[in-house]
Amino acid sequence: MRLVFAGTPSVAVPPLERLVRSGHEVVAVVTRPDAPAGRGRKLQRSPVGEVADAHGIEVLTPAKAGDPEFLARLASLAPDLAPVVAYGGLIPPSALVVPRLGWVNLHFSLLPAWRGAAPVQHAILHGDELTGAAVFQLEKGLDTGPVFGQLTEVIRPDDTAGALLERLSEAGAELLAQVVDGIAAGALQAVPQPADGVSLAPKLTAEDAHLDWSVPAFAVDRRIRACTPAPGAWTTFRGDRVKVGAVRTAPDAERLEPGALRVERKRILVGTATDPVVLGEVVPPGKKAMPATDWARGARPEPGERFE
């Protein structure tokens, strides 16, 4: 089949690479426009765009997928199917009807759970033990289309959103290829999503990543892992924003008031509503990530100081 692939970030690269290796023809890639990046703020191609360039695949970067010029080019490519993975933009009805067999979306949850932009982050944040990926027929509603296939993945106790997304991207790439093969053979029938079990996963904001030390240690841990690598969990110390990496619970330690800091020789403790947690990495303002013990040697927290 003739495929037009839509995707933008690095999580969409394994699915694209897998489709390139399939027996189908990827005739074009749709990705978000080049954006300023790095210290020089030079325009940079998206990860998916870079891979397409390397394979000599035409790259389309419409400001909106409903732009007339884009729709005309899409129609001229005469795609049979358009697979989507984390494109980052709305696919309007005017574009949905162009491919002969429509658009299929690889989504990183077990639908209908966690429909939206941040399914993996919300699965970790809410303490789910199991997640997965699903390929469904894209339609006007938010991740509401019938499902062609899915897979499951266990959420490990130390999983960050980044690590879990990486695993799901690799496994989902194979699932997407199998679905595309099944659609090409006419052997797959999409199944409507159940009406029960719907939950929404909006994008996590910087304010969502602000740590509340007055909650139990497990909730602090989940929020940090859900916000890693982006938007990055943070707290404040002496009025400055400090990013916080992975923590672990310290049930052997004496209880501390929420946010209270205790500097020990080999570890830095922070109080929560339950057991204290041991800080892993810390990112002070304007500096690179460093072990919490190194940060404490420089910051020298005084007795009674705390994270807010």
Secondary structure, 3 states (H helix, E strand, C coil): CEEEEEECCHHHHHHHHHHHHCCCEEEEEECCCCEEECCCCEEECCHHHHHHHHCCCEEECCCCCCCHHHHHHHHHHCCCEEEEECCCCCCCHHHHCCCCCCEEEEECCCCCCCECCCHHHHHHHCCCCEEEEEEEECCCCCCCCCEEEEEEEECCCCCCHHHHHHHHHHHHHHHHHHHHHHHHHCCCCCECCCCCCCCECCCCCCCCCECCCCCCHHHHHHHHHHCCCCCCCEEEECCEEEEECCEEECCCCCCCCCCEEEECCCCEEECCCCCCEEECEEECCCCCCEEHHHHHHHHCCCCCCECC
